[in-house]
């Protein structure tokens, strides 16, 4: 009798709570409901003897999951979509790509770790879904800012890979969109979430090498020639019109899709933005600086004679008043390590130097004696375009998810990463106009050079102009 009475009470409680939740969901947003789900679950586990907390875990867990979509899955995107789906509180709801093979790669990557995503080619249709919470943008560079702004306008949070924008003006618009629509926008500057590197930067700020006045970063690779592309018919499995999207239209060529778009100014941003963004961001973070006062750049396409437009060998110099100097060296076609590393950063101070490679650091005194080494056992391949380190990607993804859940600023917030990205963009602008730039230390804007100022923003295909 007692068992039957308890069971009846339990069913009545469950029915009542279920009805209240349905009514409540009509009056609130899904995100607010998620915040309340834990309270309802607690009440049920206490008040209903016949129902264990585990019985409700799946229901509550489903409500707490963040529904994500990924845009662009030929390489990096497929790996990142897999890394998102691996987490218990993520459902990779959509995989979006304009090319069939890449779309299939993304679907397989998510399914391999237990997901069941919906395939879609047009990101605009994806963003119409009311149950979608966030967008992972891993499409070509010319899509990063437009997709981010569109997602914010649709009420979605965004994790956008570096570089966050194709031009400095786009970065400013991304900040404006994130703030206007109250969305979290995390940039894929994963080093901002790497624990040992965070520790090294903290030591730097505490004065472990005295006053820091110079920093250099570098990136090396062994990329091959892309040859001279032929203008041919667009493959049937590619929606090239949508692939170009906001970029002014150019004819299809057979050496462009998938990866080589990086080296064409209309769609890509060169090695400086493709990889230099990481080193420059660590440098700016360590030095505690924002925008420079002077920018110069030298280099060219030296290794091969082909269609490649951006420099394969480049030096970018950034001066921050009388405080410090920064230099970045990019070698796309010669993989000889510098300082024993394929890529890295060194800070030079009045009392020594601090070198960072991947997730660790070394401190040297003024006599070049190693006085401290903090290293990680994490295996990182700095030249892996898909996923240099799954575990270190994961901690940055978790920072994004926690920021969404708790409405806090992420480690690589768009406002910070716009600054870092714009420094390298200024380097490219200086290279393209062939002269040094004088810039405003308050916002990075180019001073007294109308030709260079035109490159602060970019041209768009009619109908694709960005508005916030």
Beta strands, then each sheet from edge to edge (+ up, - down):
strand 1: 66-71
strand 2: 90-96
strand 3: 118-120
strand 4: 134-137
strand 5: 157-160
strand 6: 185-187
strand 7: 212-222
strand 8: 294-300
strand 9: 313-320
strand 10: 324-331
strand 11: 333-334
strand 12: 343-349
strand 13: 352-356
strand 14: 361-364
strand 15: 370-374
strand 16: 437-439
strand 17: 446-447
sheet 1: 3+ 2+ 1+ 4+ 5+ 6+
sheet 2: 11+ 7- 10- 9+ 8- 16+ 17-
sheet 3: 11+ 7- 12+ 13- 14+ 15-
end
